[in-house]
């Protein structure tokens, strides 16, 4: 098994780990309800996408 010749320093290790971070999701405002939703997705509240009804919602969910 290979063993490093020199020890990895704190600065070098921390520079490498700067990219290990969480990304916050992009949210847009739904025009019909005013709620925040993910972009390019069908609205879970109204079943609309780009102003057109694409999903039938059951009466139980309302």
C-alpha distances in whole Angstrom, upper triangle without the diagonal:
4,6,10,13,15,16,17,21,23,25,23,21,25,26,23,24,28,28,27,30,33,36,39,41,44,47,50,54,55,59,61,60,58,55,51,50,47,48,48,48,52,53,53,56,58,57,57,55,57,60,60,60,57,57,59,59,60,63,61,59,61
4,7,9,12,13,14,18,21,22,20,19,22,23,20,22,26,26,25,29,32,34,38,40,43,46,49,53,55,58,60,59,57,54,51,49,46,47,47,48,51,53,53,56,58,56,57,55,56,59,60,60,57,57,60,59,61,64,62,59,62
4,6,9,10,11,15,18,20,17,16,20,21,19,21,24,25,24,28,31,34,38,40,42,46,49,53,55,58,60,59,57,54,51,49,46,47,48,49,52,53,53,56,59,57,58,55,57,60,61,61,58,58,61,60,62,64,62,60,62
4,5,7,8,12,15,17,14,14,18,18,17,19,22,23,23,27,30,32,36,39,41,45,48,51,54,57,59,58,56,53,49,48,45,46,47,48,51,53,53,56,58,57,57,55,56,59,60,60,58,58,60,60,62,64,62,59,62
4,7,9,12,16,17,15,16,19,20,19,21,24,25,26,29,33,35,39,41,44,47,51,54,57,60,62,61,59,56,52,51,48,49,50,51,55,56,56,59,61,60,60,58,59,62,63,64,61,61,64,63,65,68,66,63,65
4,6,9,13,14,12,13,17,17,17,19,22,24,24,27,31,34,37,40,42,46,49,52,55,58,61,59,57,54,51,50,47,48,49,50,54,55,55,58,60,59,59,57,57,61,62,63,60,60,63,63,64,67,65,62,64
4,6,9,12,10,10,14,15,15,16,19,21,21,25,28,31,34,37,40,43,47,50,52,56,58,57,54,51,48,47,44,45,47,48,51,52,52,55,58,57,57,55,55,59,60,61,58,58,61,60,62,64,62,59,61
4,7,8,7,7,10,11,11,13,16,18,18,21,25,27,31,34,36,40,43,46,49,52,54,53,51,48,44,43,41,42,44,45,48,49,49,52,54,53,53,51,52,55,56,57,55,55,58,57,59,61,59,56,58
4,6,5,6,9,10,11,13,15,17,18,21,24,27,30,33,36,39,42,46,48,51,54,52,50,47,44,43,41,42,44,45,48,49,49,52,54,53,53,51,52,55,57,57,56,55,58,57,59,61,60,56,58
4,6,5,6,9,10,11,12,16,16,18,22,24,27,31,33,36,40,43,46,49,51,50,47,44,41,41,38,40,42,43,46,47,47,49,52,51,51,49,50,53,55,55,54,53,56,55,57,59,57,54,55
4,5,5,6,9,10,11,14,15,17,21,23,26,30,32,35,38,41,44,47,50,48,46,43,40,39,37,38,40,42,45,45,46,48,51,50,50,48,48,51,53,54,52,52,55,54,56,58,57,53,55
4,6,5,6,9,10,13,14,17,21,23,26,29,31,35,38,41,44,47,50,48,46,43,40,39,36,37,39,41,44,45,45,48,50,49,49,47,47,50,52,53,51,51,54,54,56,58,56,53,54
4,6,5,6,9,11,12,15,18,21,24,27,30,33,36,40,42,46,48,47,44,41,38,37,35,36,38,39,42,43,43,46,48,47,47,45,46,49,51,51,49,49,52,51,53,55,54,50,52
4,5,5,6,10,10,12,16,19,22,25,27,30,34,37,40,43,45,44,41,39,35,35,32,34,36,37,40,41,41,43,46,45,45,43,44,47,49,49,48,47,50,49,51,53,52,48,50
4,5,5,8,10,12,16,18,21,24,26,30,33,36,39,42,45,43,41,38,35,34,32,32,34,36,39,40,41,43,45,45,44,42,42,46,47,48,47,47,50,49,51,53,52,49,50
4,6,7,8,12,15,17,21,23,26,29,32,36,38,41,44,43,41,38,34,33,31,31,33,34,38,39,39,42,44,43,43,41,41,44,46,47,45,45,48,47,50,52,51,47,49
4,5,5,8,12,15,18,21,23,27,30,34,36,39,42,40,38,35,32,31,28,29,31,32,36,36,37,39,42,41,41,39,40,43,44,45,43,43,46,45,47,49,48,44,46
4,6,7,11,13,16,19,21,24,28,31,34,37,39,38,36,33,29,29,26,27,30,31,34,35,35,38,40,40,39,37,38,41,42,43,42,42,45,44,46,48,47,43,45
4,6,9,10,14,17,19,22,25,29,32,35,37,36,34,31,27,26,24,24,26,28,31,32,33,35,37,37,36,34,35,38,39,40,39,39,42,41,43,46,44,41,42
4,7,10,13,16,19,22,25,29,31,34,37,35,33,30,27,26,23,24,26,27,31,31,31,34,36,36,36,34,35,38,39,40,38,38,40,40,42,44,42,39,41
4,7,10,13,16,19,22,25,28,31,34,32,30,27,23,23,20,22,24,25,28,28,29,31,34,33,33,31,32,35,37,37,36,35,38,37,39,41,40,36,38
4,7,9,13,15,19,22,25,28,30,28,26,23,20,19,17,19,21,22,25,25,25,27,30,29,30,28,29,32,33,34,32,32,34,33,36,37,36,32,34
4,6,9,12,16,19,22,25,27,26,24,21,17,16,14,15,18,19,22,22,23,25,27,27,27,25,26,29,30,31,30,30,32,31,34,36,35,31,32
4,7,9,13,16,18,22,24,22,20,17,14,13,11,13,16,17,20,20,20,22,25,25,24,23,24,26,28,29,28,27,30,29,31,33,32,28,29
4,6,10,13,15,19,21,20,18,15,11,10,8,10,13,13,16,16,17,19,21,21,21,19,20,23,24,25,24,24,26,26,28,30,29,25,26
4,7,10,13,16,19,18,16,13,10,9,6,7,11,12,15,15,16,18,20,20,19,17,17,20,22,23,22,23,26,25,28,30,29,26,26
4,7,9,13,15,14,12,10,6,6,5,6,10,11,13,12,14,15,17,17,16,15,15,17,20,21,21,21,23,23,25,27,27,23,23
4,6,9,12,12,9,8,5,6,6,6,9,10,12,11,13,14,15,16,14,13,13,14,17,18,19,20,22,22,25,26,26,23,22
4,6,9,8,6,6,5,6,9,9,12,12,13,10,13,12,13,15,13,13,12,13,16,17,18,19,21,20,23,24,25,21,20
4,6,6,5,5,6,6,9,9,11,10,10,7,10,9,10,11,10,10,10,10,13,14,15,16,18,17,20,21,22,18,17
4,6,6,8,9,10,13,12,13,13,12,10,13,11,11,13,10,11,10,9,12,13,16,17,18,18,21,22,23,20,19
4,6,8,11,11,14,14,15,14,12,9,12,9,8,11,9,11,10,8,11,12,14,15,16,15,18,19,20,17,16
4,6,9,10,14,14,16,14,13,9,10,8,8,11,11,13,13,12,14,14,16,16,17,15,18,18,19,16,14
4,7,9,13,13,16,15,14,11,12,10,11,14,13,14,14,13,16,17,19,19,20,18,21,21,22,19,17
4,6,10,12,14,13,13,9,10,9,11,13,13,14,15,15,17,17,18,18,19,17,20,20,21,17,16
4,7,9,12,11,12,10,11,11,13,14,14,14,15,16,18,18,19,19,20,19,22,22,22,19,18
4,6,9,8,9,7,8,10,12,12,12,11,13,14,16,16,16,16,18,17,20,21,21,18,18
4,7,6,9,9,10,12,14,13,13,12,13,15,17,17,16,16,19,19,22,24,24,20,21
4,6,9,9,12,14,15,14,12,10,10,13,15,16,16,17,20,20,23,25,26,22,23
4,7,9,12,15,14,13,11,8,9,12,13,14,13,14,18,19,22,25,25,22,23
4,6,9,11,12,10,9,7,9,12,12,13,11,11,15,15,19,21,22,18,20
4,6,9,8,6,6,5,8,10,10,9,8,8,11,12,15,18,19,16,16
4,5,6,5,5,7,9,10,10,10,10,9,11,11,14,16,17,13,14
4,6,6,8,10,13,13,13,11,11,9,10,9,12,14,14,10,11
4,6,8,11,14,13,13,11,12,10,11,9,11,12,13,9,9
4,5,9,11,10,10,8,9,8,9,7,11,12,13,11,10
4,7,10,10,8,6,6,5,6,7,10,13,14,12,12
4,7,6,5,4,6,7,9,10,14,16,18,15,15
4,5,5,7,6,9,12,13,17,19,21,18,18
4,6,9,9,12,15,17,20,22,24,22,21
4,7,9,12,14,15,19,20,23,20,20
4,6,9,11,13,17,19,21,19,19
4,6,8,10,13,15,18,16,16
4,7,10,13,16,18,16,17
4,6,10,13,15,13,14
4,7,10,12,11,12
4,7,8,7,8
4,5,6,8
4,6,6
4,6
4
